[in-house]
Amino acid sequence: MTAPADPSGARPQEDRGGARAALAGLTTRGRSFLAAGVAAAVCAYVLGQGDLLRVGLLLAVLPLVCALVLQRTRYRVASSRRLSPGRVPAGSEARVHLRMENVSRLPTGLLMLQDQVPYVLGPRPRFVLDRVEAGGRREVSYRVRSDLRGRYPLGPLQLRLSDPFGMCELTRSFATHDDLTVVPRVEPLPPVGLSGDAKGYGEGRQRSLALSGEDDVIPRGYRYGDDLRRVHWRSTARHGELMVRREEQPQRARCSVLLDTRYLAYEGAGPDSSFEWAVSGAASVLTHMIERGFSVRLLTDTGASAPDEGGDGFAGAAQESAETAGLMLDTLAVVDHSDGEGLSRAFDQVRGGREGLFVAFLGDLDEEQAAVVARMRQRVGAAVAFVLDPVQWAGGPGARPGDEAAHRLRLLQEAGWTALAVAPGSSVAEAWRRADQERVGSGPAPGTTGGWS
């Protein structure tokens, strides 16, 4: 079986080894026929029975001929795979569409398809195509589902050919595969009060003109279509050409989300673990703030950030909201535990006065790490912390945080954080609403703005 020069690269790879590969493809039936034929031929030689020898040769030759014919069969086929959708939330289904096309002048025989699928997505799908005419095509589809986020490869697709007698089966594999991205669950969050520096589109601060007067205005050259009422005559006289005042540009407010990924800060594993709750919470907050017009940034305890290059480190100001949300969700889809023991690297990434709203999802904190988080409050605007105590999560729904965790919360609250413990079974929207209620009840810290979102 061969394949055309498909521009997508989806073509089967030829097995190497020729006759050896064909013999290795003999089925149980083919091996039984071959063994029976050899045994009959030996017995015929010993006993001097010519008729038995002919029967033995027939039994032995039949599977060899089938293997040779099948190995020399040349089918020209092409395949393609389409994911719908290519990015799916954990716990939701995606459909995979496979398309097989016979681009040769001869019809194919029986084709058996098997796509390689990771076990977490379900069993490997298998399909049987009876006969594909010359130039014909067949389409099949199957569903995949995973409760665990991640990036999973689908493929390569395998074709299994067999002869009409079932004596031999040969497998051909296509070279390409596709990736299915399973992103964390995103919960819609309720809108809460906006004020101060935490505003997004339409309400944010503006880049104002200089306060000292019109002389400090930075003009630019006149462009076709500019309003003549914006012509800056003093600069025009100075430069000898028409100059206009720059337009005031709205500045998007910023939001940074810190995700604590330290392995020692969490206990348990699986979709219902505290770490997965923190990842889902970070995804929900980032998506919520992007929808409200904020520029966002994702930080981890390792010091890594997304986006990791270009600009000022925030995404959203020059990108479409859908692209920014996709970038954040793709990053969170593959985030894993780190081997770090502290949050000092994250502290170094926090730049004073430039973070805007700061939301942290934290695991277990000792005295030293609680002090590091408390110092972060001095570098950010409004600050909210969701703390997931391993002792509380080990106790199940209804459990209360341990004494040490309660002490750490008080330290953060005294430093100006809106900090609260997250109980097992709580939804992200519920925790978001509780944080807003606690912020309103306690009031803003001295010298800070009151709103956050």
Secondary structure, DSSP 8 states (H G I E B T S, - for coil): -B----TT---EE--SSTHHHHHHTB-HHHHHHHHHHHHHHHHHHHHT-HHHHHHHHHHHHHHHHHHHHHHH---BEEEEEEEESSEEETT-EEEEEEEEEE-SSS----EEEEE---GGG-S--EEEE----TT-EEEEEEEEE-SS-EEEEE--EEEEEE-TTS-BEEEEEES--EEEEEE------------GGG--TTTS-B----TT-GGG--EEE--TT--GGGB-HHHHHHHTS-EEE----B---EEEEEE--BGGG----STTSHHHHHHHHHHHHHHHHHHTT-EEEEEETTS-EES-SSTTS-BSSSS-HHHHHHHHHHHHHS---B----SHHHHHH--TTS--EEEEEE----HHHHHHHHHHGGGSSSEEEEE--HHHHHT-TT----HHHHHHHHHHHHTT-EEEE--TT--HHHHHHHHHHHHHHH---TTS-S---
